[in-house]
């Protein structure tokens, strides 16, 4: 999964909403819409979980590159602070820093969506079965 796919999975999940029911709609029709929603929700969550995995993996690769940046040591002096080291690394590799920040924010957003979409595939299947069986 590439960055555009990760972003699309996030955008699709963010736009996913509970169906709106017409108050005059027959209960059987509402149940059908709820069933579809539960299953679609599980599909969105699975896609978000996949995107989250690949985003975390990309973050690991970016972090290794960040940790390997050389050249900042002479600039920060004998008493480097974390903030000063980061500032110098940002000057050396600004696009890497931007990529790391984007990866962090995407990871956070994907986690929020996974929580919002809730449950597991098993939970969704169980709920859908309950609606189908009328139990």
C-alpha positions as CSV (number, residue, x, y, z in Angstrom):
1,X,0.0,0.0,0.0
2,X,1.5,3.3,-1.1
3,X,0.9,6.8,0.4
4,X,-2.0,7.7,-1.9
5,X,-3.7,4.4,-1.0
6,X,-3.2,5.2,2.7
7,X,-4.6,8.6,2.4
8,X,-7.6,7.3,0.4
9,X,-8.4,4.7,3.0
10,X,-8.3,7.5,5.7
11,X,-10.5,9.8,3.6
12,X,-13.0,7.0,2.8
13,X,-13.2,6.1,6.5
14,X,-13.6,9.7,7.6
15,X,-16.6,10.1,5.2
16,X,-18.3,6.9,6.3
17,X,-21.5,7.6,8.3
18,X,-24.4,5.9,9.8
19,X,-27.3,5.7,7.4
20,X,-30.1,8.2,7.8
21,X,-33.6,6.6,8.1
22,X,-36.9,7.9,6.8
23,X,-39.2,7.8,9.9
24,X,-41.8,6.1,7.6
25,X,-39.4,3.4,6.5
26,X,-40.5,-0.2,7.2
27,X,-38.4,-1.9,10.0
28,X,-37.3,-4.6,7.6
29,X,-35.8,-2.0,5.3
30,X,-34.1,-0.3,8.3
31,X,-32.6,-3.6,9.4
32,X,-31.3,-4.2,5.8
33,X,-29.6,-0.8,5.9
34,X,-28.2,-1.5,9.3
35,X,-26.8,-4.8,8.2
36,X,-25.2,-3.2,5.2
37,X,-23.8,-0.5,7.4
38,X,-22.3,-3.0,9.9
39,X,-20.6,-4.9,7.1
40,X,-19.4,-1.8,5.3
41,X,-18.0,-0.5,8.6
42,X,-16.0,-3.7,9.1
43,X,-14.6,-3.4,5.5
44,X,-13.6,0.2,6.2
45,X,-12.0,-0.7,9.5
46,X,-10.0,-3.6,7.8
47,X,-8.8,-1.1,5.1
48,X,-7.8,1.4,7.8
49,X,-6.0,-1.3,9.8
50,X,-4.1,-2.3,6.6
51,X,-3.2,1.4,5.9
52,X,-2.1,1.8,9.6
53,X,0.2,-1.2,9.3
54,X,1.9,0.2,6.2
55,X,2.1,3.7,7.6
56,X,3.8,2.4,10.7
57,X,6.2,0.4,8.6
58,X,7.0,3.5,6.5
59,X,7.5,5.4,9.8
60,X,10.1,2.8,10.9
61,X,12.0,3.2,7.7
62,X,11.9,7.0,7.9
63,X,13.0,6.9,11.5
64,X,16.0,4.8,10.7
65,X,17.0,7.3,8.0
66,X,16.5,10.1,10.5
67,X,18.7,8.4,13.1
68,X,21.4,7.9,10.5
69,X,21.7,11.6,9.6
70,X,25.2,12.8,10.0
71,X,26.7,16.3,10.2
72,X,24.7,17.8,13.0
73,X,27.3,16.9,15.7
74,X,29.7,19.7,14.9
75,X,27.0,22.3,14.9
76,X,25.3,21.6,18.3
77,X,28.5,21.7,20.3
78,X,29.4,19.7,23.4
79,X,26.1,19.9,25.2
80,X,23.5,19.0,22.7
81,X,19.8,19.0,23.5
82,X,17.1,16.9,21.8
83,X,15.6,20.1,20.4
84,X,18.9,21.4,19.0
85,X,19.7,18.0,17.5
86,X,16.3,17.9,15.8
87,X,16.6,21.4,14.5
88,X,20.0,20.7,12.9
89,X,18.8,17.4,11.4
90,X,15.8,19.3,10.0
91,X,18.2,21.8,8.3
92,X,20.2,18.9,6.9
93,X,17.2,16.8,5.7
94,X,14.1,19.0,5.5
95,X,12.1,16.7,3.3
96,X,12.8,13.7,5.5
97,X,11.5,15.7,8.5
98,X,8.4,16.6,6.6
99,X,7.8,13.0,5.6
100,X,8.2,11.9,9.3
101,X,5.7,14.4,10.5
102,X,3.2,13.4,7.8
103,X,3.7,9.8,8.7
104,X,3.1,10.6,12.4
105,X,-0.1,12.6,11.7
106,X,-1.4,9.9,9.3
107,X,-0.7,7.2,11.9
108,X,-2.6,9.1,14.5
109,X,-5.6,9.8,12.2
110,X,-5.8,6.2,11.1
111,X,-5.8,5.1,14.8
112,X,-8.6,7.5,15.5
113,X,-10.7,6.1,12.6
114,X,-10.0,2.5,13.6
115,X,-11.3,3.3,17.1
116,X,-14.3,5.2,15.7
117,X,-15.2,2.3,13.4
118,X,-14.8,-0.1,16.3
119,X,-15.1,-3.8,16.8
120,X,-13.7,-6.7,14.8
121,X,-14.8,-8.5,11.7
122,X,-16.2,-11.2,13.9
123,X,-18.2,-8.7,15.9
124,X,-19.6,-7.2,12.7
125,X,-20.5,-10.7,11.3
126,X,-22.1,-11.6,14.6
127,X,-24.2,-8.4,14.6
128,X,-25.3,-8.9,11.0
129,X,-26.3,-12.5,11.8
130,X,-28.3,-11.3,14.7
131,X,-30.2,-8.8,12.5
132,X,-30.7,-11.5,9.8
133,X,-31.9,-14.1,12.2
134,X,-34.1,-11.8,14.2
135,X,-32.6,-13.1,17.4
